[in-house]
Amino acid sequence: MAGPASRRRLRRLAALALLLALAPGPPTAWAGQVPRPAERGPPVRLFTEEELARYGGEEEDQPIYMAVKGVVFDVTSGKEFYGRGAPYNALTGKDSTRGVAKMSLDPADLTHDTTGLTAEELKSLDDVFTKVYKAKYPIVGYTARRILNEDGSPNLDFEPEDQPHFDTKDEF
């Protein structure tokens, strides 16, 4: 009989498989194909927590945004998963990095804070960030927390040119 750690790992893998299976569109990176060029969407911008909260899928005529690792994605094309009343709506309108890492919709996990995550959870976060969000959804901005330090000074580790769908000359 499998131990508790094996059962947890199996549950996380099953949750990841479900998330990937439900995400809209085929993941081109897995098929060995070159990702399609980014569609031009709204300009990339900086979001405060309050601004991001306005895009939680509650308004029919508003886009649906969520952030992972400080990158704000437009997940409107996945409205059936992220819209009002949808299974992953709790992730929208905020930076849900911890929830994505833990495959959790617990309100306590719907935060940017990655303190105390295991190596396995951090690997899962990187996999989902790259293979789901960066591969499928346009980047519309960054959280203020990602670009600025808490004292308001610039985060010198921020490298927008490493992000897909981002053209520095057009946005800054």
KOLSEKOL-954631 format. One record per residue: residue number from 1; residue in one letter; x, y, z of N, C-alpha, C in turn. Coordinates in Angstrom, 3 decimals. Example, Ala and Ser with C-alpha at 12.3 -4.5 7.8 and 13.67 -1.06 7.14 Angstrom:
REM residues 2
+-----+---+----------+----------+----------+----------+----------+----------+----------+----------+----------+
|   k | r |     n_px |     n_py |     n_pz |    ca_px |    ca_py |    ca_pz |     c_px |     c_py |     c_pz |
+-----+---+----------+----------+----------+----------+----------+----------+----------+----------+----------+
|   1 | A |   13.190 |   -5.690 |    7.800 |   12.300 |   -4.500 |    7.800 |   13.200 |   -3.300 |    7.800 |
|   2 | S |   12.850 |   -2.250 |    7.080 |   13.670 |   -1.060 |    7.140 |   12.900 |    0.030 |    7.870 |
+-----+---+----------+----------+----------+----------+----------+----------+----------+----------+----------+
//
This chain:
REM residues 172
+-----+---+----------+----------+----------+----------+----------+----------+----------+----------+----------+
|   k | r |     n_px |     n_py |     n_pz |    ca_px |    ca_py |    ca_pz |     c_px |     c_py |     c_pz |
+-----+---+----------+----------+----------+----------+----------+----------+----------+----------+----------+
|   1 | M |    0.849 |   -1.180 |    0.000 |    0.000 |    0.000 |    0.000 |    0.895 |    1.244 |    0.000 |
|   2 | A |    0.528 |    2.231 |   -0.765 |    1.312 |    3.458 |   -0.887 |    1.184 |    4.286 |    0.386 |
|   3 | G |    2.278 |    4.990 |    0.701 |    2.278 |    5.840 |    1.881 |    1.629 |    7.187 |    1.593 |
|   4 | P |    1.482 |    8.020 |    2.639 |    0.847 |    9.331 |    2.476 |    1.573 |   10.219 |    1.458 |
|   5 | A |    2.910 |   10.179 |    1.440 |    3.654 |   11.015 |    0.491 |    3.365 |   10.587 |   -0.943 |
|   6 | S |    3.292 |    9.296 |   -1.187 |    2.990 |    8.794 |   -2.533 |    1.581 |    9.173 |   -2.955 |
|   7 | R |    0.638 |    9.083 |   -2.039 |   -0.744 |    9.459 |   -2.361 |   -0.839 |   10.955 |   -2.663 |
|   8 | R |   -0.119 |   11.789 |   -1.879 |   -0.121 |   13.232 |   -2.144 |    0.471 |   13.522 |   -3.517 |
|   9 | R |    1.591 |   12.871 |   -3.832 |    2.239 |   13.083 |   -5.121 |    1.304 |   12.664 |   -6.258 |
|  10 | L |    0.631 |   11.543 |   -6.096 |   -0.296 |   11.052 |   -7.111 |   -1.466 |   12.017 |   -7.275 |
|  11 | R |   -1.990 |   12.554 |   -6.158 |   -3.086 |   13.538 |   -6.236 |   -2.631 |   14.796 |   -6.971 |
|  12 | R |   -1.419 |   15.265 |   -6.680 |   -0.908 |   16.466 |   -7.355 |   -0.736 |   16.213 |   -8.849 |
|  13 | L |   -0.188 |   15.049 |   -9.186 |   -0.020 |   14.722 |  -10.603 |   -1.375 |   14.620 |  -11.301 |
|  14 | A |   -2.355 |   14.040 |  -10.631 |   -3.697 |   13.937 |  -11.206 |   -4.299 |   15.326 |  -11.376 |
|  15 | A |   -4.089 |   16.200 |  -10.401 |   -4.614 |   17.569 |  -10.502 |   -3.940 |   18.317 |  -11.646 |
|  16 | L |   -2.622 |   18.137 |  -11.802 |   -1.905 |   18.770 |  -12.908 |   -2.413 |   18.242 |  -14.240 |
|  17 | A |   -2.600 |   16.935 |  -14.339 |   -3.113 |   16.348 |  -15.580 |   -4.499 |   16.898 |  -15.897 |
|  18 | L |   -5.345 |   17.041 |  -14.888 |   -6.681 |   17.591 |  -15.097 |   -6.594 |   19.039 |  -15.553 |
|  19 | L |   -5.744 |   19.826 |  -14.902 |   -5.580 |   21.225 |  -15.282 |   -5.104 |   21.333 |  -16.724 |
|  20 | L |   -4.123 |   20.535 |  -17.095 |   -3.602 |   20.583 |  -18.463 |   -4.624 |   20.078 |  -19.471 |
|  21 | A |   -5.396 |   19.084 |  -19.100 |   -6.410 |   18.554 |  -20.012 |   -7.540 |   19.547 |  -20.223 |
|  22 | L |   -7.877 |   20.310 |  -19.196 |   -8.985 |   21.255 |  -19.301 |   -8.584 |   22.589 |  -19.908 |
|  23 | A |   -7.291 |   22.879 |  -19.933 |   -6.848 |   24.171 |  -20.464 |   -7.156 |   24.236 |  -21.957 |
|  24 | P |   -7.657 |   25.383 |  -22.433 |   -8.054 |   25.486 |  -23.833 |   -6.871 |   25.443 |  -24.786 |
|  25 | G |   -7.088 |   24.834 |  -25.936 |   -6.096 |   24.822 |  -27.011 |   -5.015 |   23.796 |  -26.799 |
|  26 | P |   -4.460 |   23.280 |  -27.902 |   -3.389 |   22.294 |  -27.780 |   -2.084 |   22.963 |  -27.383 |
|  27 | P |   -1.333 |   22.351 |  -26.476 |   -0.058 |   22.929 |  -26.075 |    0.983 |   22.684 |  -27.161 |
|  28 | T |    1.297 |   23.687 |  -27.956 |    2.208 |   23.527 |  -29.078 |    3.602 |   23.126 |  -28.629 |
|  29 | A |    4.024 |   23.576 |  -27.460 |    5.370 |   23.237 |  -27.004 |    5.516 |   21.737 |  -26.805 |
|  30 | W |    4.457 |   21.041 |  -26.452 |    4.534 |   19.605 |  -26.231 |    4.557 |   18.847 |  -27.546 |
|  31 | A |    3.981 |   19.405 |  -28.575 |    3.913 |   18.728 |  -29.861 |    5.207 |   18.907 |  -30.643 |
|  32 | G |    6.183 |   19.609 |  -30.070 |    7.443 |   19.837 |  -30.739 |    7.348 |   20.921 |  -31.796 |
|  33 | Q |    6.256 |   21.663 |  -31.791 |    6.068 |   22.720 |  -32.767 |    6.564 |   24.036 |  -32.196 |
|  34 | V |    6.830 |   24.960 |  -33.094 |    7.225 |   26.301 |  -32.677 |    5.971 |   27.028 |  -32.215 |
|  35 | P |    5.993 |   27.678 |  -31.049 |    4.811 |   28.417 |  -30.603 |    4.412 |   29.468 |  -31.629 |
|  36 | R |    3.100 |   29.659 |  -31.768 |    2.623 |   30.649 |  -32.734 |    2.967 |   32.048 |  -32.244 |
|  37 | P |    3.122 |   32.986 |  -33.185 |    3.428 |   34.354 |  -32.765 |    2.320 |   34.911 |  -31.885 |
|  38 | A |    2.706 |   35.766 |  -30.995 |    1.747 |   36.354 |  -30.066 |    0.759 |   37.234 |  -30.811 |
|  39 | E |   -0.486 |   37.135 |  -30.395 |   -1.491 |   38.045 |  -30.926 |   -1.344 |   39.354 |  -30.178 |
|  40 | R |   -1.500 |   40.421 |  -30.870 |   -1.375 |   41.733 |  -30.244 |   -2.607 |   42.004 |  -29.408 |
|  41 | G |   -2.426 |   42.144 |  -28.143 |   -3.535 |   42.422 |  -27.259 |   -3.380 |   43.797 |  -26.656 |
|  42 | P |   -3.977 |   43.995 |  -25.505 |   -3.832 |   45.282 |  -24.832 |   -2.370 |   45.504 |  -24.455 |
|  43 | P |   -1.962 |   46.754 |  -24.292 |   -0.564 |   47.017 |  -23.934 |   -0.217 |   46.404 |  -22.583 |
|  44 | V |    1.024 |   45.984 |  -22.458 |    1.506 |   45.431 |  -21.195 |    1.573 |   46.571 |  -20.194 |
|  45 | R |    1.081 |   46.317 |  -18.982 |    1.056 |   47.369 |  -17.975 |    1.343 |   46.820 |  -16.587 |
|  46 | L |    1.484 |   47.712 |  -15.654 |    1.744 |   47.379 |  -14.263 |    0.421 |   47.374 |  -13.510 |
|  47 | F |    0.156 |   46.317 |  -12.741 |   -1.098 |   46.190 |  -11.999 |   -0.838 |   46.220 |  -10.501 |
|  48 | T |   -1.579 |   47.053 |   -9.797 |   -1.603 |   46.969 |   -8.343 |   -2.578 |   45.842 |   -7.991 |
|  49 | E |   -2.582 |   45.412 |   -6.745 |   -3.516 |   44.364 |   -6.322 |   -4.958 |   44.802 |   -6.547 |
|  50 | E |   -5.240 |   46.066 |   -6.264 |   -6.599 |   46.591 |   -6.421 |   -7.031 |   46.584 |   -7.887 |
|  51 | E |   -6.116 |   46.973 |   -8.784 |   -6.446 |   46.981 |  -10.212 |   -6.675 |   45.569 |  -10.733 |
|  52 | L |   -5.825 |   44.645 |  -10.338 |   -5.955 |   43.265 |  -10.797 |   -7.272 |   42.654 |  -10.318 |
|  53 | A |   -7.708 |   43.029 |   -9.123 |   -8.953 |   42.492 |   -8.556 |  -10.168 |   42.839 |   -9.414 |
|  54 | R |  -10.084 |   43.882 |  -10.228 |  -11.204 |   44.272 |  -11.098 |  -11.444 |   43.284 |  -12.232 |
|  55 | Y |  -10.487 |   42.382 |  -12.463 |  -10.572 |   41.464 |  -13.596 |  -10.738 |   40.018 |  -13.134 |
|  56 | G |  -11.594 |   39.815 |  -12.163 |  -11.803 |   38.490 |  -11.586 |  -12.894 |   37.669 |  -12.239 |
|  57 | G |  -13.395 |   38.096 |  -13.389 |  -14.388 |   37.303 |  -14.107 |  -15.823 |   37.550 |  -13.695 |
|  58 | E |  -16.050 |   38.539 |  -12.849 |  -17.414 |   38.814 |  -12.388 |  -18.235 |   39.602 |  -13.407 |
|  59 | E |  -17.567 |   40.453 |  -14.187 |  -18.258 |   41.279 |  -15.179 |  -18.212 |   40.592 |  -16.532 |
|  60 | E |  -19.353 |   40.420 |  -17.164 |  -19.425 |   39.748 |  -18.469 |  -18.605 |   40.446 |  -19.544 |
|  61 | D |  -18.559 |   41.771 |  -19.535 |  -17.897 |   42.505 |  -20.605 |  -16.430 |   42.823 |  -20.304 |
|  62 | Q |  -15.896 |   42.341 |  -19.201 |  -14.503 |   42.583 |  -18.820 |  -13.645 |   41.362 |  -19.146 |
|  63 | P |  -12.382 |   41.575 |  -19.497 |  -11.480 |   40.431 |  -19.637 |  -11.227 |   39.798 |  -18.260 |
|  64 | I |  -10.712 |   38.584 |  -18.283 |  -10.406 |   37.858 |  -17.052 |   -8.892 |   37.728 |  -16.960 |
|  65 | Y |   -8.323 |   38.254 |  -15.871 |   -6.884 |   38.235 |  -15.676 |   -6.537 |   37.473 |  -14.406 |
|  66 | M |   -5.374 |   36.857 |  -14.434 |   -4.800 |   36.262 |  -13.226 |   -3.290 |   36.369 |  -13.337 |
|  67 | A |   -2.623 |   36.378 |  -12.205 |   -1.166 |   36.474 |  -12.201 |   -0.572 |   35.204 |  -11.602 |
|  68 | V |    0.544 |   34.803 |  -12.194 |    1.350 |   33.705 |  -11.681 |    2.791 |   34.190 |  -11.747 |
|  69 | K |    3.501 |   34.094 |  -10.633 |    4.882 |   34.563 |  -10.546 |    4.990 |   36.031 |  -10.946 |
|  70 | G |    3.960 |   36.818 |  -10.651 |    4.002 |   38.245 |  -10.924 |    3.712 |   38.627 |  -12.366 |
|  71 | V |    3.429 |   37.653 |  -13.222 |    3.105 |   37.912 |  -14.620 |    1.588 |   37.838 |  -14.758 |
|  72 | V |    0.971 |   38.872 |  -15.315 |   -0.485 |   38.921 |  -15.456 |   -0.875 |   38.393 |  -16.830 |
|  73 | F |   -1.704 |   37.356 |  -16.827 |   -2.161 |   36.709 |  -18.052 |   -3.633 |   37.027 |  -18.295 |
|  74 | D |   -3.995 |   37.154 |  -19.559 |   -5.396 |   37.290 |  -19.956 |   -5.908 |   35.882 |  -20.217 |
|  75 | V |   -6.712 |   35.354 |  -19.294 |   -7.228 |   33.989 |  -19.415 |   -8.674 |   33.974 |  -19.906 |
|  76 | T |   -9.096 |   35.074 |  -20.535 |  -10.470 |   35.194 |  -21.014 |  -10.836 |   34.073 |  -21.978 |
|  77 | S |   -9.894 |   33.618 |  -22.802 |  -10.192 |   32.541 |  -23.755 |  -10.539 |   31.237 |  -23.034 |
|  78 | G |  -10.194 |   31.133 |  -21.772 |  -10.547 |   29.973 |  -20.954 |  -11.696 |   30.285 |  -20.011 |
|  79 | K |  -12.635 |   31.124 |  -20.479 |  -13.743 |   31.598 |  -19.638 |  -14.504 |   30.448 |  -18.968 |
|  80 | E |  -14.634 |   29.318 |  -19.665 |  -15.359 |   28.193 |  -19.078 |  -14.630 |   27.601 |  -17.874 |
|  81 | F |  -13.352 |   27.920 |  -17.729 |  -12.578 |   27.444 |  -16.577 |  -12.343 |   28.550 |  -15.551 |
|  82 | Y |  -12.243 |   29.808 |  -16.017 |  -11.863 |   30.912 |  -15.145 |  -12.971 |   31.938 |  -14.922 |
|  83 | G |  -14.055 |   31.874 |  -15.660 |  -15.136 |   32.856 |  -15.530 |  -15.949 |   32.672 |  -14.259 |
|  84 | R |  -16.947 |   33.539 |  -14.098 |  -17.803 |   33.488 |  -12.911 |  -18.437 |   32.105 |  -12.774 |
|  85 | G |  -18.305 |   31.495 |  -11.603 |  -18.881 |   30.191 |  -11.321 |  -18.089 |   29.022 |  -11.886 |
|  86 | A |  -17.003 |   29.281 |  -12.602 |  -16.185 |   28.222 |  -13.204 |  -15.238 |   27.625 |  -12.157 |
|  87 | P |  -14.723 |   26.419 |  -12.437 |  -13.919 |   25.717 |  -11.427 |  -12.676 |   26.457 |  -10.920 |
|  88 | Y |  -12.019 |   27.248 |  -11.786 |  -10.787 |   27.918 |  -11.379 |  -10.955 |   29.420 |  -11.209 |
|  89 | N |  -12.192 |   29.873 |  -11.059 |  -12.447 |   31.304 |  -10.897 |  -11.741 |   31.872 |   -9.674 |
|  90 | A |  -11.541 |   31.074 |   -8.646 |  -10.885 |   31.558 |   -7.421 |   -9.460 |   32.043 |   -7.692 |
|  91 | L |   -8.841 |   31.586 |   -8.784 |   -7.470 |   31.979 |   -9.107 |   -7.382 |   33.366 |   -9.750 |
|  92 | T |   -8.511 |   33.883 |  -10.233 |   -8.487 |   35.106 |  -11.037 |   -8.550 |   36.376 |  -10.186 |
|  93 | G |   -8.093 |   37.469 |  -10.801 |   -8.144 |   38.762 |  -10.130 |   -7.087 |   38.936 |   -9.058 |
|  94 | K |   -6.084 |   38.080 |   -9.060 |   -5.024 |   38.156 |   -8.039 |   -3.807 |   37.391 |   -8.523 |
|  95 | D |   -2.725 |   37.494 |   -7.781 |   -1.549 |   36.676 |   -8.039 |   -1.727 |   35.391 |   -7.237 |
|  96 | S |   -1.976 |   34.298 |   -7.940 |   -2.290 |   33.010 |   -7.309 |   -1.124 |   32.036 |   -7.389 |
|  97 | T |    0.081 |   32.535 |   -7.330 |    1.275 |   31.710 |   -7.502 |    1.295 |   30.515 |   -6.554 |
|  98 | R |    1.049 |   30.734 |   -5.278 |    1.100 |   29.638 |   -4.304 |    0.041 |   28.584 |   -4.607 |
|  99 | G |   -1.171 |   29.021 |   -4.957 |   -2.240 |   28.082 |   -5.288 |   -1.898 |   27.233 |   -6.498 |
| 100 | V |   -1.277 |   27.843 |   -7.509 |   -0.868 |   27.094 |   -8.697 |    0.214 |   26.079 |   -8.315 |
| 101 | A |    1.170 |   26.487 |   -7.499 |    2.253 |   25.593 |   -7.078 |    1.724 |   24.395 |   -6.297 |
| 102 | K |    0.744 |   24.643 |   -5.448 |    0.212 |   23.581 |   -4.592 |   -1.004 |   22.878 |   -5.197 |
| 103 | M |   -1.434 |   23.345 |   -6.397 |   -2.661 |   22.821 |   -7.009 |   -3.802 |   22.941 |   -6.003 |
| 104 | S |   -3.932 |   24.143 |   -5.442 |   -4.888 |   24.376 |   -4.370 |   -5.764 |   25.572 |   -4.682 |
| 105 | L |   -7.030 |   25.452 |   -4.337 |   -7.952 |   26.577 |   -4.434 |   -8.329 |   27.098 |   -3.049 |
| 106 | D |   -7.616 |   26.630 |   -2.040 |   -7.832 |   27.097 |   -0.674 |   -7.532 |   28.598 |   -0.637 |
| 107 | P |   -8.450 |   29.417 |   -0.125 |   -8.219 |   30.869 |   -0.091 |   -6.887 |   31.257 |    0.554 |
| 108 | A |   -6.412 |   30.491 |    1.508 |   -5.131 |   30.794 |    2.157 |   -3.955 |   30.627 |    1.193 |
| 109 | D |   -4.142 |   29.823 |    0.137 |   -3.070 |   29.584 |   -0.832 |   -3.132 |   30.524 |   -2.031 |
| 110 | L |   -4.150 |   31.348 |   -2.128 |   -4.299 |   32.217 |   -3.293 |   -3.545 |   33.523 |   -3.064 |
| 111 | T |   -2.224 |   33.410 |   -3.115 |   -1.326 |   34.518 |   -2.821 |   -0.063 |   34.393 |   -3.677 |
| 112 | H |    0.694 |   35.462 |   -3.726 |    1.980 |   35.470 |   -4.431 |    3.069 |   34.781 |   -3.617 |
| 113 | D |    2.863 |   34.621 |   -2.328 |    3.892 |   34.163 |   -1.397 |    4.274 |   32.707 |   -1.637 |
| 114 | T |    5.557 |   32.472 |   -1.887 |    6.040 |   31.104 |   -2.119 |    6.859 |   30.583 |   -0.944 |
| 115 | T |    6.857 |   31.314 |    0.149 |    7.615 |   30.902 |    1.332 |    7.180 |   29.517 |    1.791 |
| 116 | G |    8.163 |   28.631 |    1.997 |    7.880 |   27.312 |    2.539 |    7.423 |   26.273 |    1.532 |
| 117 | L |    7.349 |   26.612 |    0.246 |    6.966 |   25.602 |   -0.741 |    8.082 |   24.575 |   -0.876 |
| 118 | T |    7.707 |   23.337 |   -1.122 |    8.691 |   22.270 |   -1.290 |    9.328 |   22.369 |   -2.677 |
| 119 | A |   10.426 |   21.658 |   -2.856 |   11.088 |   21.626 |   -4.167 |   10.138 |   21.063 |   -5.223 |
| 120 | E |    9.348 |   20.086 |   -4.850 |    8.373 |   19.486 |   -5.770 |    7.303 |   20.507 |   -6.171 |
| 121 | E |    6.825 |   21.287 |   -5.206 |    5.817 |   22.313 |   -5.504 |    6.401 |   23.415 |   -6.398 |
| 122 | L |    7.650 |   23.801 |   -6.151 |    8.292 |   24.817 |   -6.988 |    8.503 |   24.311 |   -8.409 |
| 123 | K |    8.841 |   23.048 |   -8.559 |    8.988 |   22.453 |   -9.902 |    7.641 |   22.429 |  -10.600 |
| 124 | S |    6.605 |   22.038 |   -9.882 |    5.255 |   22.027 |  -10.441 |    4.853 |   23.428 |  -10.894 |
| 125 | L |    5.163 |   24.432 |  -10.068 |    4.874 |   25.818 |  -10.405 |    5.559 |   26.208 |  -11.712 |
| 126 | D |    6.837 |   25.914 |  -11.835 |    7.570 |   26.265 |  -13.050 |    7.004 |   25.552 |  -14.273 |
| 127 | D |    6.642 |   24.279 |  -14.110 |    6.072 |   23.514 |  -15.230 |    4.744 |   24.108 |  -15.693 |
| 128 | V |    3.847 |   24.384 |  -14.765 |    2.532 |   24.924 |  -15.123 |    2.687 |   26.342 |  -15.671 |
| 129 | F |    3.562 |   27.133 |  -15.083 |    3.802 |   28.499 |  -15.548 |    4.243 |   28.487 |  -17.015 |
| 130 | T |    5.185 |   27.600 |  -17.336 |    5.732 |   27.549 |  -18.693 |    4.814 |   26.829 |  -19.673 |
| 131 | K |    4.323 |   25.655 |  -19.294 |    3.588 |   24.810 |  -20.239 |    2.112 |   25.157 |  -20.371 |
| 132 | V |    1.577 |   25.868 |  -19.406 |    0.163 |   26.252 |  -19.496 |    0.051 |   27.749 |  -19.737 |
| 133 | Y |    0.443 |   28.538 |  -18.760 |    0.173 |   29.971 |  -18.853 |    0.987 |   30.670 |  -19.939 |
| 134 | K |    2.309 |   30.522 |  -19.934 |    3.117 |   31.204 |  -20.944 |    2.838 |   30.665 |  -22.346 |
| 135 | A |    2.491 |   29.393 |  -22.440 |    2.254 |   28.786 |  -23.754 |    0.884 |   29.126 |  -24.329 |
| 136 | K |   -0.088 |   29.435 |  -23.479 |   -1.471 |   29.559 |  -23.958 |   -2.102 |   30.929 |  -23.840 |
| 137 | Y |   -1.635 |   31.733 |  -22.909 |   -2.343 |   32.977 |  -22.629 |   -1.443 |   34.196 |  -22.840 |
| 138 | P |   -1.998 |   35.270 |  -23.411 |   -1.194 |   36.479 |  -23.599 |   -0.873 |   37.164 |  -22.278 |
| 139 | I |    0.315 |   37.706 |  -22.215 |    0.725 |   38.491 |  -21.062 |    0.210 |   39.908 |  -21.270 |
| 140 | V |   -0.485 |   40.419 |  -20.261 |   -1.011 |   41.784 |  -20.354 |   -0.323 |   42.720 |  -19.369 |
| 141 | G |    0.510 |   42.187 |  -18.511 |    1.207 |   43.050 |  -17.568 |    1.926 |   42.269 |  -16.495 |
| 142 | Y |    2.317 |   43.012 |  -15.496 |    3.047 |   42.455 |  -14.365 |    2.469 |   43.070 |  -13.103 |
| 143 | T |    2.588 |   42.347 |  -12.012 |    2.140 |   42.916 |  -10.751 |    3.185 |   43.932 |  -10.298 |
| 144 | A |    2.733 |   44.955 |   -9.617 |    3.658 |   45.966 |   -9.105 |    4.715 |   45.303 |   -8.242 |
| 145 | R |    4.326 |   44.273 |   -7.525 |    5.256 |   43.568 |   -6.628 |    6.412 |   42.941 |   -7.417 |
| 146 | R |    6.184 |   42.543 |   -8.660 |    7.242 |   41.906 |   -9.460 |    8.252 |   42.937 |   -9.968 |
| 147 | I |    7.789 |   44.118 |  -10.317 |    8.661 |   45.122 |  -10.918 |    9.291 |   46.036 |   -9.864 |
| 148 | L |    8.567 |   46.259 |   -8.773 |    9.063 |   47.163 |   -7.732 |    9.326 |   46.407 |   -6.440 |
| 149 | N |   10.324 |   46.830 |   -5.721 |   10.564 |   46.303 |   -4.383 |    9.553 |   46.945 |   -3.436 |
| 150 | E |    9.442 |   46.410 |   -2.230 |    8.464 |   46.933 |   -1.272 |    8.674 |   48.409 |   -0.949 |
| 151 | D |    9.915 |   48.885 |   -1.054 |   10.184 |   50.296 |   -0.774 |    9.912 |   51.193 |   -1.990 |
| 152 | G |    9.433 |   50.589 |   -3.102 |    9.114 |   51.362 |   -4.293 |   10.271 |   51.491 |   -5.272 |
| 153 | S |   11.438 |   51.007 |   -4.899 |   12.582 |   51.057 |   -5.811 |   12.444 |   49.962 |   -6.874 |
| 154 | P |   13.072 |   50.147 |   -8.028 |   12.966 |   49.140 |   -9.093 |   13.582 |   47.808 |   -8.684 |
| 155 | N |   12.946 |   46.717 |   -9.092 |   13.475 |   45.374 |   -8.879 |   14.492 |   45.122 |   -9.983 |
| 156 | L |   15.752 |   45.103 |   -9.659 |   16.810 |   44.968 |  -10.652 |   16.861 |   43.578 |  -11.280 |
| 157 | D |   16.170 |   42.603 |  -10.692 |   16.132 |   41.252 |  -11.261 |   15.048 |   41.094 |  -12.317 |
| 158 | F |   14.186 |   42.079 |  -12.492 |   13.108 |   42.001 |  -13.473 |   13.680 |   42.123 |  -14.879 |
| 159 | E |   13.372 |   41.144 |  -15.730 |   13.866 |   41.143 |  -17.104 |   12.698 |   40.913 |  -18.062 |
| 160 | P |   12.012 |   41.990 |  -18.486 |   10.836 |   41.830 |  -19.340 |   11.143 |   41.162 |  -20.670 |
| 161 | E |   12.347 |   41.336 |  -21.182 |   12.667 |   40.734 |  -22.473 |   12.683 |   39.207 |  -22.429 |
| 162 | D |   12.731 |   38.621 |  -21.241 |   12.670 |   37.167 |  -21.110 |   11.243 |   36.637 |  -21.162 |
| 163 | Q |   10.271 |   37.529 |  -21.161 |    8.876 |   37.116 |  -21.160 |    8.346 |   37.038 |  -22.587 |
| 164 | P |    7.512 |   36.043 |  -22.894 |    6.944 |   35.981 |  -24.240 |    5.901 |   37.077 |  -24.427 |
| 165 | H |    5.565 |   37.381 |  -25.647 |    4.533 |   38.362 |  -25.985 |    4.894 |   39.748 |  -25.479 |
| 166 | F |    6.151 |   40.039 |  -25.393 |    6.554 |   41.309 |  -24.799 |    7.563 |   41.961 |  -25.723 |
| 167 | D |    7.307 |   43.179 |  -26.095 |    8.215 |   43.925 |  -26.941 |    8.614 |   45.183 |  -26.189 |
| 168 | T |    9.828 |   45.212 |  -25.706 |   10.273 |   46.305 |  -24.848 |   10.130 |   47.659 |  -25.532 |
| 169 | K |   10.450 |   47.754 |  -26.808 |   10.394 |   49.049 |  -27.478 |    8.963 |   49.582 |  -27.555 |
| 170 | D |    7.975 |   48.705 |  -27.572 |    6.589 |   49.147 |  -27.651 |    5.997 |   49.494 |  -26.292 |
| 171 | E |    6.539 |   48.937 |  -25.236 |    5.880 |   49.054 |  -23.943 |    6.569 |   50.022 |  -22.984 |
| 172 | F |    7.859 |   50.261 |  -23.128 |    8.545 |   51.160 |  -22.197 |    9.143 |   52.320 |  -22.940 |
+-----+---+----------+----------+----------+----------+----------+----------+----------+----------+----------+
//
